[in-house]
């Protein structure tokens, strides 16, 4: 980091250009400015001065301090820039500036708005309801803890304004009720200051038109409905939008419960209302979808349906201490009427991001051990004692591509390649053992979870 800072400082010293200030976080992620971004930046400093530090969103798909998009459906793009002032304590605080092009096709600052937090959490550009322009949703990290601040803006007829505010622990926008337009779904967690009791609610926020006394029509964000979430939540680890088995969209939230384990809650729309089956049938469903940290929901087979992991102890580890246990992971689909149906079951490596599903003939017959020296996972025919000699069936290794050749010389085969990683398997040469899989069986049951 020190070297990066030095290089950045030297480059500014010798270029003679107006400097862009980067904080430590920005040094890790700030890309080189494009020609368009440089033009936008010059227009920004013309309007607000050069003592600014760019602020980069921490999450979401828009990770640049410069968000460029057509926000008002005219013939050209507009730009949002996030920054804070440096050097003047009176100007502390995050800022959002909207820039547009004038009649000479030059970038100009339209308006600066003070942000609602200390950092930018995420930026979402979407069209809600029958809105005639893109809605700008900005989530801000605050000093108050887990809850983040949400502000919703619009830009129409050269007017950049705030039309709604809220708070959230989870924020997503998608067409939850299948009406053809996006809705805003938030989850808000709160703690009773007197009792310490934690509660949470999921809310559906929609864009509504409001007619003033003078006949003018404006838009505002309003609460449509809300439902209770489970009350044993310490924090929200991850949230993804995915489909249920029946095709409806849902919000899958992986939450950390009071015991430090992960559990999944679902929010979807049915019978004209939000539903959370895990809260409605918590005694039945929560035990099925509670597991150790790191086991996140994912669409593991890319069929559009998100699966929920459920874990139990692998054969032979029933009496082992938790730190030494290996887990068998089942991947479940939620079905109507409060059912979780197993789709796959097998070994999942959280560290290496792959899953080897067990074919039916392996059920209740195969277990695994991890070789801590080579970091390989070895699959065995279970004989009743995990510490006794067992028949090896195969082993899986993960290696960088430039290191794979050594494995290939040793009899391994590549079953999957993703990026710079190869996933390799070595099969036992015991021809008499019927539990040994073919290479095609392995490929058909092997998934890389990205």
N, C-alpha and C positions, 0 to 999 in steps of 0.2 A: 504493500500500500504506500509506503514511504517513497519507493522508487516511482510508482505511478504518479504520485503527487509532484515529485521533482520533475518528471518528464512533462507533465501538464504545465507546470509553472514556467519551465524553460521555453516550451513551445510558444506560450503567450508572450514571453519576454522578447523573443526574436521575430515574431510575425508582425508586430506593430498594430494588430487588430484590437478592437475593443474586447476586453476579456469577458468570458462567461465564467461565473463563479460556480464551482462544484463542491458540494459537501462530501464527506467521506462516503456516504451511501452512493452518491452519484458517480464517484470515481470508479466504483465497482461495475457500474452498468451503463454509464453515459456513452452513447455511440457518437461517432463523428457526425457533425451536422451535415445534412444535405444542403444543396444550393437553396431550395425553397425554405428550409428551416433557418438558414442563415439570413435570408431576406426578412423572414418573420422576426427573427431576433433583433435585427437592426431597427425594424419598425417599433419593436417593444422598447428598446433602450432610448429611442427618440422620444417616446411617450413618457417613460417612467424613470429614465436614468440608467446608468450602467452598473450600479451597485445592487445587483440582484443575484440570487442563487437559485438555480433551477431545482424544481422538486419533481421527483419521478414517482408515479403510482406504484405501490408495492404489490398489488394483486390485479387480477383481471387480464383481459386481452389487450387493453391499451396501456402500455408501460412507458410511453414516451412523455417527456415534459411538454412536447408539442403534439397535440391531438388535432389532426387536419382532416376535415370532412365537410361535406355539404350539409349544413345545418338548417338551411331555410329554403331548400328546393329552388334556388336560383340557378344560374348557369355556372357558378364557380364555388370553390371550397372556401370555408372559413377556418380559423385556427383558434384553438384554446391553448394557453400557455400557463403553466403553474410555476410559481416562484415565491420567494420571500426577499424582503429587503435586507441588506447587510450594512452595518455601520451605524445606524441610527436606531437607538432603543425605542424611540417613539413610533417607529414604523414596523415593529415586530409583528409577525403574523403571516400566515400563508395568503397568497393572492392568486386570483384567477382572472386572466385578461382575455377577452375575445377580440380577435383581429379580423378584418375583412379588407377587401380591395376597393379602392375608390374608383372614380370614373377614369382615372389615368392608369388603371391596372396596377396601382401601387398599394402595398400593405399599409394599413393604418390601424391604430388601436381604437376600438369602438367604446369599450367600457371595461373598467377594472372593478372586480367585486372581491370583498374580503372573504376568505374561506372560513369554514366552521371548525377547523381543527389545526393540528400541528403538522400533520403529514397527509398525503393523499393515499387513501386506501385503494380505491378503484374508480375507474371512469367507464360508464356504460352509455353508449349512444343507441337509442332505440326509438321507435314510434309507438306510443301508447294510445289505445282507443282510436278515435277518429281525428287525432291531432293532425294539423296541417303542416307541422314542421317536426324535425327530430327533437326528441326530448333528451336533455343532457343530465344524466344522473351522476353525481359526484359524491363518493363516500369519503369522509375524513376521519382519520385517527385522532382521538382526543386524549387528554390527560386523565380522563375519568375512569379508565379501565377497559374492560372488554367491549362496552358499548361504543359504537361509532356513530358519527353524525352524517345524515343524508341530506343533501340539498338537490332540488330538481330545478333546472333552468330551461328556458326556451329563448330562441332568437328568431324574431320576426320583424320585418320592416325596419331593420337597423336598430331594433330595441332588444337588448339583452337583459333578461330579468329572472328573478327567482320566483317560482310559482308554488313551491312546496318544501316542507322540511319534515324530517322524522329522525329516528334513531334505529340502530340495528346491531345485531350480532352477526346475522346472515342476511345477505342482500342478493337477490337474483331477479331477472326479468325474463319472462317467457309466456307463451300462450297457454296458461294453465287451464282455462275453461273452454278451449277449442272454439273461440268465437272469431278467429282470424286476426286478432291483434294482441299485442303483448300486454301483460299485466305485471305489476310490481309486487313481488312477494318478499316480505321481511320476517325475520324472527328476532324478537326482542327478549333479552334475558334481564331479569331484575332481582334484586336482593332486598328483602324487607330489612330496613336498618335496625328495627327493634328486635325482631326475632331471628334474623339471619336466614330466614327461609327463602329458598330460591324458587322462582317461578318464571315461566317463559310463555310467550304467545307468538303464533304465526299470524301475520296480517296480510290481507289482500288490499293493495292500494290501486286505485284507478284514477284516470284523468277525467275530470268532469268539467263541462262548460258552465260558466256562471254569468248571468245577465245582470248588469248593474242597473241602477235606477234611471240612468240616462240612455239605456238601451244598448250600451256597448257590451260585447261578449268577450270574456276572458276564460282562461283555463286554470284549474287548480288541482292539486293532488289531494284526494280525499280517501279516508278509510272506508272500504266496502264491507268487510267482515273480518273476523278473527276467530282463532281456535286455540285451545290450550295445548301446550307441549308438555313433555314429561318434566317432572319437577326435581329430578336428581342430577341435573346437568351442571358440571363445573365450567365447561367451555365448549365451543364449537370448533372442531378440528378441521373439517372439510365439508363442503356442500357442492353437489353436482346436480345438474338437470339431466334426467334420463327418462326412458319410457318404462312403463309397467308391462307385464305380460299381455294385457289387453290392448296395448297401444297408446294409452293415455300418458301424457307428460306428468312428471312428478318431480318434486324437489327431494333429493336424498341427502340427509344431513348425518354425518358421522360426528357424534358428540362424545366428549370425555365425561364419564359419570363420576359420582362422588368417590368411587373406589379406584379411579384412575384407569378403568377399562374403556374401550370404545363400544358404543352401541349406535344403532341406526334408527332414525325416525323418518317417516315419510309424510310429505304434505302433497295432497292432490285434490282434485275437484270432482265431486260427484253429488248428484241430486241437488244441484244449484248451491252447493256449499263446500267449503274446505273440509278436508278430513285428515286425521292423523291416526291410522289404525294402531300404531304402537302405543299411543296414549290411551286409546279406547279399550284395547285388550292387552294392557301391559303385562299382566301375569302370564299370559300365554305366549306373547311374541317377543318380549324383551329378552328372556333367557336364551332364545334361539339366535338372536342377533347381537349378543354381547360377547366380546372377544378381546384379546390383548391389543395394545397399541400397535399401530402400523398396518392393521388389516382393514383397508379402506374399500368402500363400494367401488365397483368398476364394471364397465361393459367389457368383460374379458374376452369374449368371442366376436366382438364387433357386429352383433346382430341388432343393435339398437336398444336392447333391453339391459338395464343396469342390474347387476347381481350383487347380493348382499352376502358377505362372508360370515360363516359360522364355524367355530372351532371346537374340537374335542381332542382329548389326548390320543396320540398315536399308540398303536399296539406296543406293549412292553414298557411304556413310560407311566403307567398308572400310579406307581409308588415313588416316582422320581420327584425331586424337589423342582419347583417351577422353573428355576434357572436352567435346568438340564432337560426339561421336557421338549419333545418334538410334537407338533400339532398336526392333526388331520383337518384340512379345511374343506368345508362344503360351501358351494356357491349357490345361493338361494334366489329364487324369483318370487316376488310377492304376487299372489293371486287374490281375487275377490273373496270376500267373506272371511277375512283375517287368516289367510293361509300363506305359509312360506314353504315353497316346494323346492326340494333339492334338484339342481340341474347338473352339477358336477361335484366330484369329491376327489381329493388327492392332496399332494404335498405342495405347499406354497412357500417359496423363499421370499420373505419380506425384504431381506437385504439385497438380493440379486434381481428381484422383480419378475420372477417367472413362476408358473404353476405347472406341475406335472400331474394331470388327472389320472386316477386309477381306473383302468378298464374293469368291467364287471368281474372278471375272473381273479382280479387282485383283491376284491373286497374281503376284509377280515383275514387276509393271508400275508400281507406285505407291510413292512415297516421300514424306517429309514434311520440312518446314523449320519452324523456329520463328521468328516475328517478335518479336525481343526488345523492340521499341518498344511494340507493342500487346499482347504476350503471347499472340497468336493462334497456332494451329498450322495450317499451310497444306499441303494435300495436292496433290501434283503427279504428272503422268504422267512417269515417269522416262525420260530420253532417253540415258542413258549417262554423263552428267557432272553431278554435283550442283551444280557452279558455273556451268553453262550455263543459258541460258533454257529454261524448261520450261513445259508447259501446266498452268495451275492448274485443279484440279477443284473444290475447295471449301476453306473455312476454318472453323475452330471457335473460338468465343470463349466465355469464362465471365464472367458479370457478376452483380452484385447486382440483385435485382428492380427496385429503384428506378432503376437505370441501364440497364435493358434497352430502354426505349423508344427511346433514341437508336440502338441497333443495329437495331431493327425498322424505323425510318425509312430506314435505309441498306440495306435488303434482306435482313436476317437473319431467320431463323425459329427459334422456340424448339422444340427437339427433346426437352428434358427439364427439369423443374423439381424441385428437391429443397430443401426448407427455404426459405431466402432467396436461393438461387442459381438462375439460369437458365443453361442450356447452349444456345448458339445456333449455327446453321450458316448460312453464306452460300454458295450454289451458283454455279458459273460459268454465265454466260449463253451459252456456246459450245454451240449446239444440235447441232453436228456430231460432237462428241467422245462416243464411245460409252462411255467410262469414267465419265462423269458420272452420279452416282446420283440416284434420285428421293428425295423427302423421306421416303417410306414405307420405302425401303431403308435410309436412314440411321437412322430410328427403330428399325427392326428389328435393327440392328447396333450400336446405341449403348447402353452400360451405364454407370451410375454405381455406383462401387464404394464402399460405405459401410463 
